[in-house]
Amino acid sequence: MPTAQLKVFRGAPGRPGGLVDYNVPVEEGMVVLDALHWIQGHAAPDLAVRWNCKAAKCGSCSAEVNGRPSLTCKTRLSDFDLADPITVEPMRAFPLIRDLVTDVSWNYEINRTIQPFTPPAEVPQSDWRWQQEDIERVQEFRKCIECFLCQDVCHVLRNHETQKPFMGPRFLVRAAGLEMHPIDQADRLEYLKEDGGIGYCNITKCCTEVCPEHIKITDNAIIPLKERVADRYYDPLQVAWRKLTGREAKGPPREPLPVLPSSSQPAAPAEARAEPAAAPVTAVRPMPKRRASATPKPRAPRKKTGST
């Protein structure tokens, strides 16, 4: 029976960590998570590994395999040359808890700052109508399993160069799904520009490359949002028009986004983490492109941004 040499990171905050070698017997169809389970059962029962469904749908088993952010339940051992060692390390963008487990709670704090879906108050749910192409466009973003691999590979979050809030590609995807919803009435562009830090993204597409659901994060979510922000805040004609019409007043102050703690910092205990305040819901400004009615007018097909 062939064997694979796995170099698995072992360690925890406050004590030195490093790669530990394990020789794992390989059977047909095994994935990296199977190898980690074999290590737990035969060599290191105290190895900390986060996982749940083993079907690439829960997003729990994220790690870095040979330096690439991956789902260990979806990474087959047959894809590697077993003559070379396979390294398995925790996601480096997030604070370490122990071994392969990291503290991803920062992501949920960011999620709470995004204004949720805001349908028109005057239209009952039974009368909501929209075009099929609009639903197909945002349905792609609904496939996200929140594995946070895109957050891990994002160099803005991974290197912590700015030391300023940046929501990361996962939540730019969520914001895009809300902003592009045909009947959503909220306006999140100021939030994306001032709080979300969308300008820090320089569209390297590394997040798209590691997405296990093959969401075209850069082309279909981030670039369209950048275009909307640029049109509103950097188009000289729109800037002049807002000055003439007196529409430059900003909404009420918002809770600032938390900065992702450095991965070198240990994760704080749950009881020590302050409960983040919920973001106040700002007064929505109805956007012309999202006028909602019980019977919307038919419209000509528009050119879609990016591929679907």
N, C-alpha and C positions, 0 to 999 in steps of 0.2 A: 504494500500500500504506500503510495507516495506521501510525503510529508511536506508541510509548509513551515517555514521559520517566520514567526510573527514577533516583531519587536513592538511591545505594547507599553505605552507610557504608564508608569505607576508613580503616584505621588499625591500630595495634598498640600494646601497652604501651611506654611510654618515648618515644613520639613523638606529636605532636598528630594527631587524627583528625577526620574530618568527612564530610559527604555530598558525593558526586561525581555529576554529572549524566551520564547516558548516554541517547541516543536509540536505541531498539530498534525495528526493523520488526516489526509484529505480523501473524502469520498465524492462521488459524482454529484454535482448540483450544489455543493456547499457554497455558502456565502461567508463573508467576513464575520457576520454576527454568529453564524454557526460555530466558527472557529473560536470566537470569544466565549461562547457557551461551553465549548469543550474545555477551554482553559479553566473556566469557573468550576466545572464538574470534576476535573482531574488534576489540575496543577495549582490553581490559585483561587480557592473558593471565596476569598475576600476581594476579588477584583470587582470594582464598581463600574457597572455598565447600565446605561439608561436605554430601555427598549419597551415595546408594548405589543404592536400588532404583528410584526414580522411580515408585513405585506406592503410596505412602502406607502402607507396611508396615514399613519399617525405622526410621522415626523420626529419620533422620539430618539432614534438611534443615530443621530447625526454625529459624525466624527471626521477626522482627517486621515484618509488612507493614502499612504505614500505622498502626503502633503496636499492632497486634493480633498476639499470638503465633499463628503459623500454620505449617503445612507448605507450603513454597514449591512442592512438586510437586503440591499439591492446590488451590492458589489460582489460579484462572483470571484471565487478563487481561481477559476479557470481562465480569467482574464489576465492573470499575472504569470510571469515566468517563475516557477517555483524554485528555480536555482538561485533566485535573489530573495533576500528577506523582504517582508511586507511590514511596513511601519503603520501603527494605528495610534493616533494621538487625539486628544480632545480638541474641540474648536478653540482656536487661539484668540478669537476676538472677545471671548467672554471670560469672566473670572472663574477660576478653577474651584470646584468643590472637592473632588477626589477622583483620581485615576482618569477615566474617560468622561466623567460627568462634570458639566459646567453649569453655572448659574445664568439662566436666560430670562430671569424675571424682569430685567430692564425692558425687554420687548413688550411685555404686557403693560408696563407703565406708559410707554409710548402710545400703545394702542388706545388707552383710555383718553388721550388728549385729542383724538380725532373726532370731529363732530359726526355723529352717526347719520344714517339714512334719514333724510328729512323730506317726506312727501308733501304735496300741497294740502294744506289744512282744509281748504274749501271743497275738495273733491273726495267723495267717499271711495273707499277701497274697491268697492264693486264696480266703479266707473273708471278705474285706472286702465289706460290703453297706451300701447307704444308699438313701434315697428319691430319686426323680427330681427332686423340687422342690428338694432341697438342692443337687444338682449344678447345676441351672439357676440357682440363686441365685449361686453362686460362679463360674460359667462366664463371667459378664459381666466379672469382674475379670481374667480370663485374656486378654482382648482387648487389654490394654495393650501398646503398641508401644514404650514408653519413649522417647517423643519429648521428654519433660520440658517440654512446653508448660504443663501444669498447675503445675509447679514454678516456671516463669518468671512466670506471671501471679499466683501467690499473693502477696498483699501482705505477708505475714509474711516470706517469703524475699526478695521483691523490694526491700522498703524496709529490711530488716535492722533493724527498730525494736527488737527485743528483745535482740539480740546474745547470744541463748541458743539452745541446740540446738532445732531443730524439723525433723522428718523430712519434712514436706511432703505434699501430697495423693497423689503417686504411691505413696509407701510406706505411707500410711494405707490405700490401696487394696490393696496387697499384704498388709498385716497383716489386713485384713478378709477377704480370700480364705482366709487360713490360719485365722483365728479362727472363721469360719463353716463351715469344712469339717466335715462330720458326724463324721469319726472322728479328727480332729486332737486330740491330748491335751495340747498345751502350753498354758500360761497366759501371755499376753502383756499382760494389762491393766496390771500394775504397770509394765512397760516402756513402754507407751503413755503412761501418766500421768507417770511420773517422767523418762524419758529421751526419749521421742518428742515430748513437748510437745503432745499432742493438745488441751489446753486453750487453746492459742493460736489455734486455728482458730475463727473466728466465722461459719462457714458462709455466706459471701457468694455461693457457687455460681459464682464466676468460673472456677474450675477445670473445672467441668462444661461451661461454655459454650465453652471452647476445645478440649475433647477431640475429636480427629479420629475416634475410635472410638465416640463418643457414649455413653461410660460415664457413668452417673449417679453421679458420684463422691460428691457431697454426700449425696444422699438414700439411696443404697443402701450406701455404705461408711462415710463419716465419721459421720453421725448415729447409725447403729446402734452403732458403736464408742463414741461419746460416751455413749450411753445405758447401755452395759455398764459403762463406767468410773464414771459417776455412780451407778448402782445399787450398785456395790461400795463406793465410797469416800465417798459423800455421802448415801446413804440412812441415816437415823438408826437404823432397825430393824436393818439389816445391820451397821452399825458396833457397835451394842450387842451383837448376837449374836456377833460375832467376839471382842469383849472377854470375853464370858461363856465362850466355848469356847476362848479362848486361841489363836486362829488369826491373830493379827496379826503374827506373825514374818515378816520379809521374807527374801527369798532372798539368795543370795550377791551381793556387789557386782558390778556390770556395768561394762564399758568405756563411758565417756561418749561420746555422739554428737559428732562434729566439727561445729563451727559453720560454716555456709556463708560462705566468704570474700567480702568485699565485691566487687562487680563492678568497682570502681575499682582493685582490686589486680590486678597482672599475674599470670597463671597461672604457677605454679612449674614448672620443668622436671620431667620424669618422674623423673629420677634424684634430684631434690632433695626429692621428696615422700616423707615417711616412710610406710612400709608400715603400715596400720592393723592393730591387733591384732584377731584374730577374737574375737567376743563369746563369753564362756563360756556354755555351755548350762546353764541353770538347771534345778533339779529341778522337774519338772512336777507340778502338783497337779491330779488328775483332777477335772473339772467335772461335776456331775450331768447337765447337758444333753448331755454327750458320752459317756455310757457306751457303750462299744463291745462288741459280742458278735458271734459268728459268725452268729446269726440274730436280728436286732433285731426288737423287737415292732412291729407296725403302730401307727400313731398317726393321730389326726385331723388334717386339714389345719389349719395355723395361719395367722393373718393375717400377710401379708408386710409387711415394713417398706419403705416407698417403692414406687415403680413399677418394673417389670421389663420 
